[in-house]
């Protein structure tokens, strides 16, 4: 038990010392009260346009990331999703940070490419965190997904050089370090206590008690006393150890001792066990299994008397010895004589007992006055023999004193100490496990493809607001270059054609369009996994309260701005669907529609070309914009064919580009498409024709054509294709034409 206690104490002390040192170092050197682990400053440089971390370096989410940098040029620090950063730096030269080994070992990889200046990173809205203007640091709580940290020049120029410091802030990290420190101190102290623990005095006395054998006077059992080495007749058969020749088995034959002078007085000598290490109080002796009385040893004239020889060491408790030595077991038989002395016969009936003479003043008999007077049963009268009742009582007391090992006081105390130690260790392990689990951030979902909404609500509103400002400015000055920063085709083509017509018809600029804004935008932002990305806006028009603007905004790549590519103006009664839950269309969604978007574009072009009686007319619901366009073209044909120099008029519509389809929350498709129209007038033979007025003069003025004249229109269309389950026709929300060219042959 002592070996186990020392081993356990040593292990606990070492473990506690290690935990104490680790907790102290972590709390007061690595972490600090701000719960942040900070790396030393390290220089990161690139001949390209940026230094970017690999997504695998931010593979856990939850803690707060702190990045600060200093350099010779103004720097930009940003955190973005990998799909945005990867597209932004696609094809350009940059340096990628692929490995980090604490405390300050970095592994980089050069990526070759162009060194052209990029769009300034601060002008992009897809950063999830970025440094403020004039600041060169950023803090961001790491989110689940694939994210990159980018350090580059604020103007997007190449040759980046910066001294960068990274920090990770973990909630309650400092407190956990202090907890580990305190637990280490407690475990260390407990281990030292186990190592320095000594056996109490009571335990020593109990050990002494277990080695003292009570002397049973009535039973004629040899008493174990210190004696000289055994004579030759007891050696070597009864020696118990070659290292202790003075210890002989208690079952060796008795020696015969020279009788002393018969006149010598008889002394009452209490016999004690030689192995006893401490005197036992009287109350301890009284608690023995049988009464202990001092043995009478004669000191008179020399005669043959029984003397006990030394005993072998016996590792038995007092109760066990008492039970083994009880008269009921070995000392209560009939006696027989041996060399003139009565000996008890074992295994036979117990002899009657006689009163013992007073102990205080025993009589001193002489040799002639023999004290041995046999009774009726042959028992010496001078020696009291234990009665059967006393023997039975002694055996019963021995049985009561003898307890199982697992019920002994020492075993119970040791078992309780082991249990307490195990409970302490289990509690500490559970505490450290709980704190470690709470401390370790969860892993990111690196296997799921990156996806995100095309834009946030705030960013979409900012895009619309910026468009309002720049669009009015471009319209006022008819600045096509400025319009190209906020619009894309086919909307940009219509805008540039309008500017061209305006400059031709209103050279003085007196009839420029009045400023207007898009109000109360409703945003529909589908999820995308790659570029280009798009979102849809439905908003009011400040100078046209009866209409709405329905448009598509597109970003071609991560480094390009948002551009308005499709824009139509349906009436408020047109029934524009809700944009909540808008998503991109996949194959399953398209198969559930009544018709494919490309097929609808062809059918609509055929319907507009052939007129109201076209076979495709039944596929579409009548709408105000559709009826107005058909009526306008019918009237134009009638008027032109009445001219003497015009032989015939034809009008042809064709689909242009790829339709854009978005699935609404009810399963219908909101589709944006473009149509081209060529309005052709054939000239009578021998005649010539040319435009002298109107919008066409902006593209062809005073040029005579002898065969034909043509006007080219670009139409933007928004329509709703219902699902098969609805059973309704295609609804045309709006058709918005714009003359984009004119000429002839």
Rosetta blueprint (number, residue, H / E / L):
1 X L
2 X H
3 X H
4 X H
5 X H
6 X H
7 X H
8 X H
9 X H
10 X H
11 X H
12 X H
13 X H
14 X H
15 X H
16 X H
17 X H
18 X H
19 X H
20 X H
21 X H
22 X H
23 X H
24 X H
25 X H
26 X H
27 X H
28 X H
29 X H
30 X H
31 X H
32 X L
33 X L
34 X L
35 X L
36 X E
37 X E
38 X E
39 X L
40 X L
41 X L
42 X E
43 X E
44 X E
45 X E
46 X E
47 X L
48 X L
49 X L
50 X L
51 X E
52 X E
53 X E
54 X L
55 X H
56 X H
57 X H
58 X L
59 X L
60 X E
61 X E
62 X L
63 X L
64 X E
65 X E
66 X E
67 X E
68 X E
69 X E
70 X E
71 X L
72 X L
73 X L
74 X L
75 X E
76 X E
77 X E
78 X E
79 X E
80 X E
81 X E
82 X H
83 X H
84 X H
85 X H
86 X H
87 X H
88 X H
89 X L
90 X L
91 X L
92 X E
93 X L
94 X E
95 X E
96 X E
97 X E
98 X E
99 X E
100 X E
101 X E
102 X L
103 X L
104 X L
105 X E
106 X E
107 X E
108 X E
109 X E
110 X E
111 X E
112 X L
113 X L
114 X E
115 X L
116 X L
117 X L
118 X L
119 X L
120 X L
121 X H
122 X H
123 X H
124 X L
125 X L
126 X L
127 X L
128 X L
129 X E
130 X E
131 X L
132 X L
133 X L
134 X L
135 X L
136 X L
137 X E
138 X E
139 X E
140 X E
141 X E
142 X L
143 X L
144 X L
145 X L
146 X L
147 X E
148 X E
149 X E
150 X E
151 X E
152 X E
153 X E
154 X L
155 X L
156 X L
157 X L
158 X L
159 X L
160 X E
161 X E
162 X E
163 X E
164 X E
165 X E
166 X E
167 X E
168 X E
169 X E
170 X L
171 X L
172 X L
173 X H
174 X H
175 X H
176 X H
177 X H
178 X H
179 X H
180 X H
181 X H
182 X H
183 X H
184 X H
185 X H
186 X H
187 X H
188 X H
189 X H
190 X H
191 X H
192 X H
193 X H
194 X H
195 X H
196 X H
197 X L
198 X L
199 X L
200 X L
201 X H
202 X H
203 X H
204 X H
205 X H
206 X H
207 X H
208 X H
209 X H
210 X H
211 X H
212 X L
213 X L
214 X L
215 X L
216 X L
217 X H
218 X H
219 X H
220 X L
221 X L
222 X L
223 X L
224 X L
225 X L
226 X L
227 X L
228 X L
229 X L
230 X L
231 X L
232 X H
233 X H
234 X H
235 X L
236 X L
237 X L
238 X L
239 X E
240 X L
241 X L
242 X L
243 X L
244 X L
245 X L
246 X L
247 X L
248 X E
249 X L
250 X L
251 X L
252 X L
253 X L
254 X L
255 X L
256 X L
257 X L
258 X L
259 X E
260 X E
261 X E
262 X L
263 X L
264 X L
265 X L
266 X L
267 X E
268 X E
269 X L
270 X L
271 X L
272 X L
273 X L
274 X L
275 X L
276 X L
277 X L
278 X L
279 X L
280 X L
281 X L
282 X H
283 X H
284 X H
285 X H
286 X H
287 X L
288 X L
289 X L
290 X L
291 X L
292 X L
293 X L
294 X L
295 X L
296 X E
297 X E
298 X L
299 X L
300 X L
301 X E
302 X E
303 X L
304 X L
305 X L
306 X L
307 X L
308 X L
309 X L
310 X L
311 X L
312 X L
313 X L
314 X L
315 X L
316 X L
317 X L
318 X H
319 X H
320 X H
321 X H
322 X H
323 X H
324 X H
325 X H
326 X L
327 X H
328 X H
329 X H
330 X H
331 X L
332 X L
333 X L
334 X E
335 X E
336 X E
337 X E
338 X E
339 X L
340 X L
341 X E
342 X E
343 X E
344 X E
345 X E
346 X L
347 X L
348 X L
349 X L
350 X L
351 X L
352 X L
353 X L
354 X L
355 X L
356 X L
357 X L
358 X L
359 X L
360 X L
361 X L
362 X L
363 X L
364 X L
365 X L
366 X L
367 X L
368 X L
369 X L
370 X L
371 X L
372 X L
373 X L
374 X E
375 X L
376 X L
377 X L
378 X L
379 X L
380 X E
381 X L
382 X L
383 X L
384 X L
385 X L
386 X L
387 X L
388 X H
389 X H
390 X H
391 X H
392 X H
393 X H
394 X H
395 X H
396 X H
397 X H
398 X H
399 X H
400 X H
401 X H
402 X L
403 X L
404 X L
405 X H
406 X H
407 X H
408 X L
409 X H
410 X H
411 X H
412 X H
413 X H
414 X H
415 X H
416 X H
417 X H
418 X H
419 X H
420 X H
421 X H
422 X H
423 X H
424 X H
425 X H
426 X H
427 X H
428 X H
429 X H
430 X H
431 X H
432 X H
433 X H
434 X H
435 X H
436 X H
437 X H
438 X H
439 X H
440 X L
441 X L
442 X E
443 X E
444 X L
445 X L
446 X L
447 X L
448 X L
449 X L
450 X L
451 X L
452 X E
453 X E
454 X L
455 X L
456 X L
457 X H
458 X H
459 X H
460 X H
461 X H
462 X H
463 X H
464 X H
465 X H
466 X H
467 X H
468 X H
469 X H
470 X H
471 X H
472 X H
473 X H
474 X H
475 X H
476 X H
477 X H
478 X L
479 X L
480 X H
481 X H
482 X H
483 X H
484 X L
485 X L
486 X L
487 X E
488 X L
489 X L
490 X L
491 X H
492 X H
493 X H
494 X H
495 X H
496 X H
497 X H
498 X H
499 X H
500 X H
501 X H
502 X H
503 X H
504 X H
505 X H
506 X L
507 X L
508 X L
509 X L
510 X L
511 X L
512 X L
513 X L
514 X L
515 X L
516 X L
517 X L
518 X E
519 X E
520 X E
521 X E
522 X E
523 X E
524 X E
525 X L
526 X L
527 X E
528 X E
529 X L
530 X L
531 X L
532 X L
533 X E
534 X E
535 X E
536 X E
537 X E
538 X E
539 X E
540 X E
541 X E
542 X L
543 X L
544 X L
545 X L
546 X L
547 X E
548 X E
549 X E
550 X E
551 X E
552 X E
553 X E
554 X E
555 X E
556 X L
557 X L
558 X L
559 X L
560 X L
561 X L
562 X L
563 X E
564 X E
565 X E
566 X E
567 X E
568 X E
569 X L
570 X L
571 X E
572 X H
573 X H
574 X H
575 X L
576 X L
577 X L
578 X L
579 X L
580 X L
581 X L
582 X L
583 X E
584 X E
585 X L
586 X L
587 X H
588 X H
589 X H
590 X H
591 X H
592 X L
593 X E
594 X L
595 X L
596 X L
597 X H
598 X H
599 X H
600 X H
601 X H
602 X H
603 X H
604 X H
605 X H
606 X H
607 X H
608 X H
609 X H
610 X H
611 X L
612 X L
613 X L
614 X L
615 X H
616 X H
617 X H
618 X H
619 X H
620 X E
621 X L
622 X L
623 X L
624 X H
625 X H
626 X H
627 X H
628 X H
629 X H
630 X H
631 X H
632 X H
633 X H
634 X H
635 X H
636 X H
637 X H
638 X H
639 X H
640 X H
641 X H
642 X L
643 X L
644 X L
645 X L
646 X E
647 X E
648 X E
649 X E
650 X E
651 X E
652 X E
653 X E
654 X E
655 X E
656 X E
657 X E
658 X E
659 X E
660 X E
661 X E
662 X E
663 X E
664 X L
665 X L
666 X L
667 X L
668 X L
669 X E
670 X E
671 X E
672 X E
673 X E
674 X E
675 X E
676 X E
677 X E
678 X E
679 X E
680 X E
681 X E
682 X E
683 X E
684 X L
685 X L
686 X L
687 X L
688 X L
689 X E
690 X L
691 X L
692 X L
693 X L
694 X L
695 X H
696 X H
697 X H
698 X H
699 X L
700 X L
701 X L
702 X L
703 X L
704 X L
705 X E
706 X L
707 X L
708 X E
709 X E
710 X E
711 X E
712 X E
713 X E
714 X E
715 X E
716 X E
717 X E
718 X E
719 X E
720 X E
721 X E
722 X L
723 X E
724 X L
725 X L
726 X L
727 X L
728 X L
729 X L
730 X E
731 X E
732 X E
733 X E
734 X E
735 X E
736 X E
737 X E
738 X E
739 X E
740 X E
741 X E
742 X E
743 X E
744 X E
745 X L
